[in-house]
Amino acid sequence: PVTTEPVTTEPVATEPVAIEPVITEPASDIDPETKGLIDELDSELSDEIDSPKVLVRQLKQETTEDMLKEYFSKFGEVRIAKIKKDSEGKSKGFAFIIFSDTANIVKALDEENHEINGASAKLTKAMLHLRK
């Protein structure tokens, strides 16, 4: 009697697939409140989820997005300055700065004091994932 073995074939990739490494920051790096603010921004500006950004807190009500762009441009190109506002259009006292390059975040965070429109602002890294 002749027996035949079943033939199994492995799938063959026709084109190489590039895998981009994603370096995830430790969860302890970003506090839950900041993560919530980042998630809120990401839902508003979904195209900017992976963009290099910082969270700026303790801003005066009168601070404008143009003032923020002007201030942070000394660290590199600012693509977006987004002040978070309440339902009446008043500033909530914090904003996100989206830079063109991740290196600009490091420059901004390395500086100890940020005097913006007469207020001492606090900066926090606002990226959950860094792509290299």
Secondary structure, DSSP 8 states (H G I E B T S, - for coil): -------------SS------EEE--GGGS-HHHHHHHHHHHHHSGGGTTS-EEEEES--TT--HHHHHHHHGGGS-EEEEEEEE-TTS-EEEEEEEEESSHHHHHHHHH-S-EEETTEEEEEEE--SEEE-
